[in-house]
């Protein structure tokens, strides 16, 4: 029996998810602008802490489920096992309903215990902990549906639900925070936490709608009889979690690190004379303001690392190690070329950016120190994709854990020193320096690594220095004449981007072929590069 499944091409699906991912990151940063101006750094610190616990429970509850379900559904469809494909989804959905509901109750009723035991360093976050509790249930349930449609290679459905979730989250977070602000900072921050609930509910409803629309196809799947023996539910259940757990471990480790971070930073800052409110404000500056800029700038490397996995896996299957070496080196080089100017720009404009965006100049201090984590985080993401492609899924997790240990130690010992919040920012850089270096060493061990120092470091480094100098001069020139930090900051960004783009094209840092692979604007950039090269 032949069943048709509407699929999108790999490239189209990748482009849809990449575009959605970048949009979501921008929305995630954008809503923090009015939120930061309303709540201030202390309010953002109160708001951030419940989110860390939500991320942890969400990560544990979903446990790589979308990826695992997508992979298993895709494999079973390819082999004609449609009944087992749908059974995989149903079992994952049942597990997510149970686990999500359990974790929601656990967080809601455990909030008081978390505050009383001091695990949550800021008691004002109690209301926020209870506010985010129901979101875990909806997000966990939605993850099973997303895995089903990813397995069917229908990325549009996944992207629509993700974008709708983020749009409503942004609106709900700002609106509820504004309405509850007269009741005090703690309640307003809890309102911001609760603002994510409408988006989570809408995302779940969207997935339910698309599932209902395909109900006739799914009924046909369940009635399909194949020559292969039907797997038992227990076997399929084991398959799901055997696939999901290794994938999710790194995310769980980062979520736990985030919780340890907020506890360490707030507690250790109080050892050198800061009040709890001041320490919470410093945490808000670092976690919600400075890291907002960082999370946007790694989007390119995240997409590149994900897209490398199937290409590397294909080359590894036929033992084409030269192709792997070339793609790994090119991935690291491209990540560096895009990350260096972002890091330098944030470093040069750090206090001016946080003043312009959040009306909080002190937040520029942790931003300047954490800026160069972009470079090493980007390399970590790309090299993780390479290692996953050659089947070494657990190694990048191990390497990240080594980095996390150093990060925690650095934060613990040096935060109660003159470095203060800068220690937390520097520890973020150290974590990814270690993990990215270990990843590269591992790739070199298994397949070799063609690192081109001049093309990867020297050329983009010189272009970055030129760009940074132009940004610095243009900012100070404009602010001298206009006395407007906003105008001077925007001018510096535009000039910096233009200078770096021209240097990259004219200096041959990116070839015309590489420029041509960039979505949308790549063909125009490649054409420009060829014109200049001929001239």
TALINQUI-V91043 format. One record per residue. N is the residue number from 1. RES is the residue in one letter. OMEGA is omega in degrees with one decimal (999 if undefined). Layout:
N;RES;OMEGA + N;RES;OMEGA
//
This chain:
1;X;-177.2 + 2;X;179.5 + 3;X;179.7 + 4;X;176.9 + 5;X;-180.0 + 6;X;-177.0 + 7;X;170.3 + 8;X;176.9 + 9;X;179.6 + 10;X;-177.0 + 11;X;179.2 + 12;X;178.5 + 13;X;179.2 + 14;X;179.7 + 15;X;179.1 + 16;X;-178.5 + 17;X;178.5 + 18;X;179.0 + 19;X;178.6 + 20;X;-179.5 + 21;X;179.3 + 22;X;178.9 + 23;X;-179.9 + 24;X;179.0 + 25;X;177.6 + 26;X;177.3 + 27;X;179.5 + 28;X;176.8 + 29;X;-174.1 + 30;X;-176.1 + 31;X;178.3 + 32;X;179.4 + 33;X;176.6 + 34;X;179.8 + 35;X;179.2 + 36;X;179.1 + 37;X;178.1 + 38;X;-172.8 + 39;X;-175.3 + 40;X;-176.4 + 41;X;178.8 + 42;X;178.9 + 43;X;176.9 + 44;X;176.5 + 45;X;177.5 + 46;X;-179.9 + 47;X;-173.8 + 48;X;-172.8 + 49;X;176.4 + 50;X;178.9 + 51;X;178.8 + 52;X;178.8 + 53;X;175.3 + 54;X;-178.7 + 55;X;-179.9 + 56;X;-177.8 + 57;X;177.1 + 58;X;-179.1 + 59;X;179.2 + 60;X;-175.1 + 61;X;178.8 + 62;X;171.4 + 63;X;178.3 + 64;X;-175.3 + 65;X;-179.0 + 66;X;-179.8 + 67;X;-178.7 + 68;X;179.8 + 69;X;179.9 + 70;X;-178.2 + 71;X;-176.7 + 72;X;178.2 + 73;X;-180.0 + 74;X;-179.7 + 75;X;-176.0 + 76;X;175.4 + 77;X;-178.5 + 78;X;-178.8 + 79;X;176.8 + 80;X;-179.1 + 81;X;-175.0 + 82;X;179.8 + 83;X;178.1 + 84;X;178.2 + 85;X;-179.4 + 86;X;176.1 + 87;X;176.5 + 88;X;178.9 + 89;X;-176.6 + 90;X;178.7 + 91;X;177.9 + 92;X;179.1 + 93;X;179.4 + 94;X;179.6 + 95;X;-178.6 + 96;X;176.0 + 97;X;-178.1 + 98;X;-176.9 + 99;X;-179.9 + 100;X;179.4 + 101;X;-179.8 + 102;X;-178.9 + 103;X;176.3 + 104;X;177.7 + 105;X;-179.2 + 106;X;-178.9 + 107;X;-177.9 + 108;X;-176.5 + 109;X;178.3 + 110;X;-177.1 + 111;X;-178.9 + 112;X;179.4 + 113;X;179.4 + 114;X;179.9 + 115;X;-176.6 + 116;X;-179.3 + 117;X;179.8 + 118;X;176.2 + 119;X;170.8 + 120;X;-171.1 + 121;X;-177.9 + 122;X;-178.7 + 123;X;-180.0 + 124;X;179.6 + 125;X;-177.8 + 126;X;-177.3 + 127;X;178.7 + 128;X;178.3 + 129;X;178.8 + 130;X;-178.3 + 131;X;-176.8 + 132;X;-174.3 + 133;X;-177.6 + 134;X;-178.0 + 135;X;-179.8 + 136;X;-178.5 + 137;X;-177.1 + 138;X;-179.1 + 139;X;-179.9 + 140;X;179.7 + 141;X;-179.7 + 142;X;-176.5 + 143;X;179.3 + 144;X;178.8 + 145;X;178.5 + 146;X;177.7 + 147;X;179.1 + 148;X;-176.1 + 149;X;172.6 + 150;X;178.4 + 151;X;176.0 + 152;X;-179.0 + 153;X;174.2 + 154;X;-174.5 + 155;X;-179.8 + 156;X;179.7 + 157;X;179.9 + 158;X;-178.1 + 159;X;179.8 + 160;X;-179.1 + 161;X;-179.5 + 162;X;-179.0 + 163;X;178.4 + 164;X;177.3 + 165;X;-175.1 + 166;X;179.3 + 167;X;-179.2 + 168;X;175.2 + 169;X;-179.0 + 170;X;-179.2 + 171;X;-177.5 + 172;X;-178.6 + 173;X;-177.9 + 174;X;-177.0 + 175;X;-178.5 + 176;X;178.0 + 177;X;179.8 + 178;X;-177.4 + 179;X;-176.0 + 180;X;-177.2 + 181;X;178.3 + 182;X;-179.1 + 183;X;177.7 + 184;X;-173.9 + 185;X;-177.8 + 186;X;-179.6 + 187;X;178.9 + 188;X;178.0 + 189;X;176.8 + 190;X;175.4 + 191;X;176.8 + 192;X;176.5 + 193;X;-179.3 + 194;X;-178.9 + 195;X;177.9 + 196;X;-175.8 + 197;X;179.5 + 198;X;178.6 + 199;X;179.4 + 200;X;178.8 + 201;X;-179.8 + 202;X;179.0 + 203;X;178.6 + 204;X;-179.9 + 205;X;178.2 + 206;X;179.7 + 207;X;177.4 + 208;X;179.7 + 209;X;-179.4 + 210;X;176.6 + 211;X;178.4 + 212;X;-179.1 + 213;X;-179.2 + 214;X;-171.0 + 215;X;-179.2 + 216;X;176.5 + 217;X;-178.1 + 218;X;176.7 + 219;X;177.4 + 220;X;177.0 + 221;X;-174.5 + 222;X;-179.8 + 223;X;-177.7 + 224;X;175.9 + 225;X;179.4 + 226;X;178.4 + 227;X;-179.2 + 228;X;179.5 + 229;X;179.2 + 230;X;178.3 + 231;X;176.4 + 232;X;178.7 + 233;X;-179.0 + 234;X;177.7 + 235;X;179.0 + 236;X;179.0 + 237;X;178.4 + 238;X;177.8 + 239;X;-177.5 + 240;X;-173.9 + 241;X;173.9 + 242;X;177.9 + 243;X;-172.0 + 244;X;-170.7 + 245;X;179.0 + 246;X;-178.7 + 247;X;-171.9 + 248;X;-170.1 + 249;X;-179.6 + 250;X;179.4 + 251;X;177.4 + 252;X;179.7 + 253;X;178.7 + 254;X;178.7 + 255;X;177.7 + 256;X;178.1 + 257;X;178.3 + 258;X;178.3 + 259;X;177.5 + 260;X;179.8 + 261;X;-175.7 + 262;X;178.0 + 263;X;-178.7 + 264;X;-175.0 + 265;X;-176.4 + 266;X;-179.5 + 267;X;-174.9 + 268;X;176.7 + 269;X;179.0 + 270;X;178.6 + 271;X;-178.9 + 272;X;168.3 + 273;X;178.3 + 274;X;174.5 + 275;X;178.3 + 276;X;179.6 + 277;X;178.9 + 278;X;179.9 + 279;X;177.1 + 280;X;178.2 + 281;X;177.2 + 282;X;178.6 + 283;X;177.3 + 284;X;177.5 + 285;X;-176.9 + 286;X;-170.0 + 287;X;-174.1 + 288;X;-178.0 + 289;X;-177.4 + 290;X;-175.7 + 291;X;175.4 + 292;X;178.9 + 293;X;-177.2 + 294;X;-176.1 + 295;X;177.6 + 296;X;-170.2 + 297;X;178.3 + 298;X;-176.2 + 299;X;-178.7 + 300;X;-179.0 + 301;X;178.8 + 302;X;178.5 + 303;X;-178.8 + 304;X;178.9 + 305;X;178.6 + 306;X;-177.2 + 307;X;179.6 + 308;X;-171.6 + 309;X;-177.8 + 310;X;-179.6 + 311;X;178.0 + 312;X;-179.3 + 313;X;179.0 + 314;X;179.7 + 315;X;-179.0 + 316;X;-179.5 + 317;X;179.7 + 318;X;177.0 + 319;X;176.3 + 320;X;-174.1 + 321;X;178.9 + 322;X;177.8 + 323;X;178.5 + 324;X;179.7 + 325;X;180.0 + 326;X;-178.4 + 327;X;177.8 + 328;X;179.5 + 329;X;179.4 + 330;X;178.0 + 331;X;178.7 + 332;X;-179.5 + 333;X;179.4 + 334;X;178.2 + 335;X;-179.9 + 336;X;-179.0 + 337;X;179.7 + 338;X;-175.7 + 339;X;-176.5 + 340;X;179.7 + 341;X;177.7 + 342;X;179.9 + 343;X;-178.9 + 344;X;178.8 + 345;X;177.9 + 346;X;179.2 + 347;X;-177.0 + 348;X;-173.9 + 349;X;-170.1 + 350;X;-176.9 + 351;X;-179.8 + 352;X;177.7 + 353;X;-178.3 + 354;X;174.1 + 355;X;-178.4 + 356;X;-174.7 + 357;X;-173.3 + 358;X;-174.7 + 359;X;-176.5 + 360;X;-177.3 + 361;X;-179.9 + 362;X;179.1 + 363;X;176.3 + 364;X;-179.8 + 365;X;177.2 + 366;X;179.9 + 367;X;-180.0 + 368;X;-177.2 + 369;X;-177.6 + 370;X;-173.1 + 371;X;-173.9 + 372;X;169.9 + 373;X;179.4 + 374;X;-176.8 + 375;X;-174.5 + 376;X;175.0 + 377;X;178.6 + 378;X;178.5 + 379;X;177.5 + 380;X;-178.0 + 381;X;-179.3 + 382;X;-178.6 + 383;X;173.4 + 384;X;175.9 + 385;X;178.4 + 386;X;-178.8 + 387;X;176.1 + 388;X;179.2 + 389;X;179.1 + 390;X;173.5 + 391;X;-179.7 + 392;X;-171.7 + 393;X;-174.6 + 394;X;-174.7 + 395;X;177.1 + 396;X;175.4 + 397;X;178.1 + 398;X;-179.6 + 399;X;177.2 + 400;X;179.0 + 401;X;175.5 + 402;X;177.7 + 403;X;179.9 + 404;X;179.0 + 405;X;178.2 + 406;X;179.5 + 407;X;-179.3 + 408;X;179.4 + 409;X;180.0 + 410;X;179.5 + 411;X;-176.9 + 412;X;-172.9 + 413;X;-171.8 + 414;X;175.2 + 415;X;176.1 + 416;X;179.2 + 417;X;177.5 + 418;X;177.8 + 419;X;179.8 + 420;X;-176.9 + 421;X;177.4 + 422;X;178.9 + 423;X;178.7 + 424;X;179.7 + 425;X;-179.9 + 426;X;180.0 + 427;X;176.5 + 428;X;178.1 + 429;X;-178.4 + 430;X;-179.4 + 431;X;-176.7 + 432;X;171.2 + 433;X;-177.9 + 434;X;-175.9 + 435;X;-179.7 + 436;X;178.2 + 437;X;178.8 + 438;X;177.6 + 439;X;179.7 + 440;X;178.9 + 441;X;179.8 + 442;X;177.7 + 443;X;179.5 + 444;X;-179.2 + 445;X;-172.9 + 446;X;-175.4 + 447;X;-175.5 + 448;X;-178.1 + 449;X;-178.8 + 450;X;-178.1 + 451;X;179.6 + 452;X;-171.5 + 453;X;-177.1 + 454;X;-176.7 + 455;X;-174.8 + 456;X;-173.7 + 457;X;-170.3 + 458;X;-176.0 + 459;X;178.1 + 460;X;177.2 + 461;X;178.3 + 462;X;177.4 + 463;X;179.1 + 464;X;177.7 + 465;X;177.1 + 466;X;178.9 + 467;X;-178.1 + 468;X;178.7 + 469;X;179.3 + 470;X;177.9 + 471;X;-179.6 + 472;X;-177.6 + 473;X;-178.2 + 474;X;177.6 + 475;X;-175.8 + 476;X;176.9 + 477;X;-177.6 + 478;X;-177.4 + 479;X;176.9 + 480;X;-176.1 + 481;X;-175.0 + 482;X;-174.7 + 483;X;-179.5 + 484;X;179.2 + 485;X;-179.2 + 486;X;-179.5 + 487;X;-179.7 + 488;X;179.9 + 489;X;179.6 + 490;X;178.5 + 491;X;179.0 + 492;X;179.6 + 493;X;-178.2 + 494;X;-179.4 + 495;X;179.3 + 496;X;179.6 + 497;X;-179.1 + 498;X;-179.3 + 499;X;-177.4 + 500;X;-179.9 + 501;X;179.2 + 502;X;179.9 + 503;X;179.6 + 504;X;-178.4 + 505;X;-176.5 + 506;X;-178.6 + 507;X;179.0 + 508;X;179.7 + 509;X;170.3 + 510;X;179.3 + 511;X;178.5 + 512;X;179.7 + 513;X;179.5 + 514;X;177.2 + 515;X;-179.0 + 516;X;-179.2 + 517;X;179.1 + 518;X;-177.1 + 519;X;173.2 + 520;X;-173.5 + 521;X;-174.1 + 522;X;-177.7 + 523;X;178.2 + 524;X;179.2 + 525;X;179.4 + 526;X;178.6 + 527;X;178.2 + 528;X;-179.8 + 529;X;-180.0 + 530;X;178.5 + 531;X;-179.3 + 532;X;179.8 + 533;X;177.7 + 534;X;179.4 + 535;X;999
//
